[in-house]
Amino acid sequence: MTGREKIEAAMSSEGTKEFPAVVCYTGIFIRDHWDALTDCPWWYQFSPDLDRQLEWRMDVIEKTGQDWFGLPAFMSHQEREDVRLDVRPDGVYRMSAGAGGEEKLERPRVAGWAPPSTVQSIHPARPATTPNEIDRLIPAPVRRSREEFLAAGRTDLAARLLEKHGRTHYPTSSVASPLWHCYSVWGFEKMMTLVATRPDLVEYACQRNLAHCLQQLCEAAWLGVQGIWIEECLTDMIAPDAFARLNIPYVRRIVEEIRALGMHSIYYYCGDPAKKWDLILSIGADAISLEESKKGWRIDIEEVASRAQGRCAALGNIDAIDVLERGTDDQLRAEMRRQIIAGRRNGNRFILSLGSPPTPGTPVERVRRYCDLARELQQ
């Protein structure tokens, strides 16, 4: 079976005898390991040149050996004509013919840290307190038809990637849950306060965010995406009744739309699922993914399989630090074997995965070893 066939089978009700192996948040892994993944200059990832974009992405797919890959929308024809990159001794600049300006590009930082003097969290000076203010912060999405999307050239890169790897690798994209996306509006403290004191306002923001999610899903389907990663963060810190009101209806709507568009949904619940297991499973996603045990709580893959009971696929949650980065080869092998056994108990609906992205200290060769081991252990 190809990697794509393995993932599609894992998502099916029959399951698969050959479990695929993937790495979650490949974009983070690429950011932290660029020089080990490709010989292309770092600024290729910002290039309007289709061949350059294809070159580094092909390197990553070949180097990691995992069974899925991200399928991105690309710049429109107009944007490609307008933008060029100028490589100078003091840096790389993005030049815009239309705007007539230039911008010095910064290489993405390993681990994503901003400079020490920069505040990491979002703290809006004037948090939105009315629906009208939310409307300004979350405007209605730009509606595009499929014909407009294709004619603009947005699918050009995706088409090239699918031509090269679409038959063997499973193409993916992602969306944030509407509630998690509220963090960008209010920041952590204000968002959590409003969940408790103004759930009506949070609901309104979720409705606005949902509209954007649904447009993203349409565009993902036009690209040729098969699996949508639904990211959920911070909501393990709210009460189950708030989670049921402010999150479940919107994520269910996303899952329904994904299915209607002929794609699969993977719901990644970040945090402790205690007291929310039934709610998480009630969403009806084709697969669920959870973090590894850490931060004072425990998520055992055997419990995940026991609770899922074959109703959906489960992604593994191999420890990205203590097992993948710091563990011996024997420890990695033993944990992968344990997770495979748990996957069999879930009706063979299972995908080997990590609970978190590979760390900056994890060599690319170690990630490749994990992917190769997945195939060796099932022969």
C-alpha positions in Angstrom: 0.0 0.0 0.0 1.1 3.6 -0.6 1.1 6.0 2.2 -2.0 7.7 0.8 -3.8 4.3 0.7 -2.8 3.5 4.2 -4.2 6.8 5.6 -7.4 6.4 3.5 -7.9 2.9 4.8 -7.2 4.0 8.4 -10.0 6.5 8.1 -12.4 3.9 6.7 -14.7 1.8 8.9 -12.7 -1.4 7.9 -9.4 0.0 9.1 -6.0 -1.1 7.7 -3.4 -3.8 8.4 -0.6 -1.4 7.4 -0.5 1.6 9.6 0.8 4.8 8.1 3.3 7.1 9.9 3.1 10.9 10.1 4.5 13.8 11.9 2.1 16.5 13.2 2.8 20.1 12.4 5.3 19.5 9.6 5.5 23.3 9.1 7.1 23.7 12.6 9.5 20.9 11.8 10.5 22.5 8.6 11.0 25.9 10.3 13.3 24.4 12.9 15.3 22.1 10.5 15.5 23.9 7.2 19.2 23.4 6.5 19.0 19.7 7.2 15.9 19.2 5.0 17.0 21.0 1.9 19.9 22.7 0.2 17.6 25.5 -1.0 18.2 29.0 0.6 15.7 29.7 3.4 14.1 32.5 1.4 12.8 30.1 -1.2 9.8 29.6 1.0 8.8 33.2 0.3 9.5 33.1 -3.4 6.9 33.8 -6.1 8.7 31.4 -8.4 6.8 28.2 -8.7 9.8 26.0 -9.4 11.6 27.2 -6.3 8.6 26.5 -4.2 8.3 23.0 -5.7 12.0 22.3 -5.2 12.2 22.7 -1.5 8.9 21.1 -0.8 10.0 18.0 -2.8 13.1 17.8 -0.7 11.1 17.8 2.5 8.8 15.1 1.3 11.7 12.8 0.3 13.8 13.5 3.3 11.2 12.8 6.1 9.6 9.7 4.6 6.2 10.3 6.3 3.0 9.4 4.5 1.3 12.8 4.2 2.2 16.3 3.1 0.8 19.8 3.2 -1.0 21.0 0.1 -0.9 24.9 0.0 -2.7 27.5 -2.0 -0.2 29.7 -3.9 0.1 33.3 -4.9 -2.2 34.4 -7.7 -0.8 35.2 -11.2 -1.1 38.9 -10.4 0.8 38.6 -7.1 3.5 36.6 -8.8 3.9 39.3 -11.4 3.9 42.1 -8.8 6.4 40.5 -6.4 10.1 39.8 -6.7 12.8 39.0 -4.3 16.1 40.8 -4.3 19.1 39.0 -2.6 21.6 41.6 -1.3 24.7 41.3 0.8 22.8 42.7 3.8 19.7 40.5 3.4 16.8 39.4 1.2 14.1 42.0 0.2 10.6 41.6 -1.1 10.0 44.1 -3.8 6.4 45.1 -4.8 6.0 46.8 -8.2 2.4 47.7 -7.4 3.0 49.2 -4.0 6.4 50.5 -5.0 8.0 49.6 -1.7 10.3 47.0 -0.3 10.4 44.8 2.8 13.4 43.1 4.3 12.5 39.4 5.0 13.5 37.8 8.3 14.5 34.2 8.4 12.0 32.3 10.6 13.5 31.7 14.0 14.2 28.2 15.3 11.5 27.4 18.0 9.6 30.4 16.8 10.8 32.7 19.6 10.5 36.4 19.1 13.3 38.7 20.2 13.6 38.8 24.1 12.1 42.3 24.3 8.9 41.3 22.4 5.8 40.2 24.3 4.8 36.7 23.3 1.1 36.8 24.1 -1.7 38.9 22.6 -2.8 41.8 24.7 -5.2 44.1 22.7 -5.2 47.7 23.9 -9.0 47.9 23.3 -10.6 44.5 23.4 -13.8 44.1 21.4 -16.9 44.3 23.6 -19.7 44.6 21.1 -20.8 42.7 18.0 -20.0 45.7 15.8 -16.4 45.8 17.1 -16.1 42.1 16.4 -17.4 42.7 12.9 -14.5 45.1 12.3 -12.0 42.6 13.7 -13.5 39.6 11.9 -14.9 40.9 8.6 -17.0 38.6 6.4 -14.8 36.3 4.3 -14.1 37.1 0.7 -16.3 34.8 -1.3 -14.6 33.2 -4.3 -16.0 30.7 -6.7 -14.1 27.6 -7.7 -13.7 29.1 -11.2 -12.2 32.3 -9.9 -9.9 30.4 -7.5 -8.5 28.2 -10.3 -8.3 31.0 -12.9 -6.2 33.1 -10.5 -3.6 30.4 -10.3 -4.1 29.5 -6.6 -4.0 25.8 -7.4 -0.8 25.9 -9.6 1.6 24.7 -6.9 -0.8 22.2 -5.5 -1.3 20.7 -9.0 2.5 20.2 -9.4 2.8 18.6 -6.0 -0.1 16.3 -6.6 1.4 15.3 -10.0 4.6 14.3 -8.2 3.3 12.8 -4.9 -0.4 12.8 -4.9 -0.7 9.1 -5.8 1.7 8.0 -3.0 1.2 10.6 -0.2 -1.9 11.9 1.5 -2.5 15.7 0.9 -3.5 17.7 3.9 -4.5 21.2 5.1 -5.6 22.7 8.4 -8.1 25.1 10.0 -8.4 26.4 13.6 -11.6 25.8 15.6 -13.8 28.9 15.8 -13.3 29.1 19.6 -9.6 28.7 19.5 -9.4 31.4 16.8 -10.9 33.8 19.3 -7.5 34.0 21.0 -6.3 36.2 18.1 -9.2 38.6 18.9 -8.9 38.9 22.7 -5.7 37.2 23.9 -5.7 34.6 26.6 -6.9 36.5 29.7 -9.8 38.4 28.0 -10.9 35.4 26.1 -11.2 33.2 29.2 -13.0 35.9 31.1 -15.5 36.4 28.3 -16.2 32.7 28.1 -17.3 32.9 31.7 -19.0 36.3 31.7 -20.1 37.0 28.1 -20.7 33.7 26.3 -23.1 35.4 24.0 -20.3 37.6 22.7 -18.0 34.7 22.3 -20.7 32.8 20.4 -21.0 35.7 18.0 -17.3 35.7 17.4 -17.4 32.0 16.8 -20.1 32.4 14.2 -17.9 35.0 12.4 -14.9 32.7 12.6 -16.9 29.7 11.3 -17.7 31.6 8.1 -14.0 31.9 7.4 -13.4 28.2 8.2 -16.1 27.1 5.8 -14.5 29.2 3.0 -11.1 27.7 3.8 -12.6 24.2 3.5 -14.0 25.0 0.0 -10.6 26.2 -1.1 -8.9 23.2 0.4 -11.2 20.9 -1.6 -10.5 22.9 -4.8 -6.8 22.4 -4.2 -7.2 18.6 -4.0 -6.7 18.2 -0.2 -8.0 14.9 1.3 -7.5 15.5 5.0 -8.2 18.5 7.2 -6.4 19.0 10.5 -8.7 20.8 12.9 -6.6 22.5 15.6 -8.0 23.0 19.1 -6.0 24.8 21.8 -6.7 26.2 25.3 -10.2 24.7 25.6 -9.2 22.1 28.1 -9.2 25.1 30.5 -12.9 25.9 30.2 -15.7 24.0 31.9 -17.5 21.1 30.0 -20.7 23.1 29.7 -18.9 26.1 28.1 -17.1 23.7 25.8 -20.4 22.1 24.8 -22.0 25.5 24.1 -19.1 27.5 22.5 -17.2 24.8 20.7 -19.1 21.6 19.9 -21.7 23.1 17.5 -19.1 24.9 15.4 -16.6 22.1 15.2 -19.5 19.7 14.3 -20.4 22.0 11.5 -16.8 22.0 10.2 -16.7 18.2 10.3 -20.0 18.0 8.4 -18.7 20.4 5.7 -15.4 18.5 5.4 -17.4 15.3 4.8 -19.8 16.9 2.4 -16.7 18.1 0.4 -15.4 14.6 0.2 -12.5 15.0 2.6 -11.6 13.5 6.0 -11.4 15.4 9.3 -8.8 15.0 12.0 -9.6 16.7 15.3 -6.5 17.6 17.3 -7.5 18.4 20.9 -4.6 20.0 22.6 -4.6 19.6 26.3 -6.1 17.3 28.9 -9.3 15.6 27.6 -10.5 14.6 31.1 -14.2 15.4 31.6 -14.6 16.1 27.9 -14.1 12.6 26.3 -17.8 12.2 25.4 -18.0 15.7 24.0 -14.8 15.2 21.9 -16.1 12.0 20.4 -19.5 13.4 19.8 -18.1 15.8 17.2 -18.0 12.9 14.8 -14.5 13.5 13.3 -13.0 10.8 11.1 -10.0 10.8 13.4 -8.9 12.2 16.7 -5.4 13.2 17.8 -4.2 14.0 21.3 -1.0 15.2 22.9 1.4 12.9 24.8 1.3 12.7 28.6 2.8 15.9 30.1 2.0 19.1 31.9 0.8 17.1 34.9 -1.8 14.9 33.2 -1.7 11.6 31.4 -3.1 10.5 28.0 -2.4 6.8 27.4 -2.9 5.5 23.8 -4.6 2.4 25.2 -7.3 4.6 26.8 -7.7 6.5 23.6 -8.4 3.3 21.7 -10.7 2.0 24.5 -12.8 5.2 24.4 -12.8 5.4 20.6 -13.8 1.8 20.2 -13.3 1.9 16.5 -15.9 4.7 16.0 -13.1 6.8 14.5 -9.5 6.5 13.7 -7.0 7.4 16.4 -3.6 9.1 15.8 -0.7 7.9 18.0 0.8 10.2 20.6 4.4 9.1 20.8 6.3 11.4 23.2 8.2 13.9 21.0 10.8 14.6 23.7 11.4 11.6 26.0 11.0 9.0 23.3 11.7 10.5 19.9 14.4 13.1 20.8 16.0 11.6 23.9 15.0 7.9 23.8 17.2 5.1 22.5 16.4 3.2 19.3 15.1 0.3 21.5 12.8 2.7 23.5 11.4 4.2 20.3 10.8 0.7 18.8 9.1 -0.5 22.0 6.8 2.5 22.2 5.9 2.3 18.5 5.1 -1.4 19.0 2.9 -0.6 22.0 1.0 2.0 20.1 0.5 -0.4 17.1 -1.1 -2.9 19.5 -3.4 -0.2 20.8 -4.3 0.7 17.2 -5.2 -2.9 16.5 -7.6 -2.7 19.4 -9.3 0.3 17.7 -10.5 -1.9 14.9 -7.3 -1.2 12.9 -8.3 2.4 12.6 -5.0 3.9 13.5 -2.2 6.2 12.3 1.2 6.3 13.9 2.0 9.9 15.0 3.6 12.1 17.6 1.7 13.9 20.3 3.5 17.1 19.5 5.8 18.4 16.7 9.4 17.2 16.6 11.6 19.4 18.8 14.4 21.6 17.4 16.8 19.2 19.0 15.5 16.2 17.2 17.7 15.4 14.1 16.0 14.9 10.8 17.6 11.4 10.7 15.7 10.5 13.8 12.4 11.4 12.3 13.2 9.4 9.2 14.2 6.5 11.5 10.7 6.7 13.1 9.0 6.6 9.7 11.1 3.7 8.5 10.6 1.8 11.7 6.8 2.0 11.2 7.2 0.0 8.1 9.7 -2.5 9.5 7.6 -3.3 12.6 4.6 -4.2 10.4 6.3 -6.5 8.0 
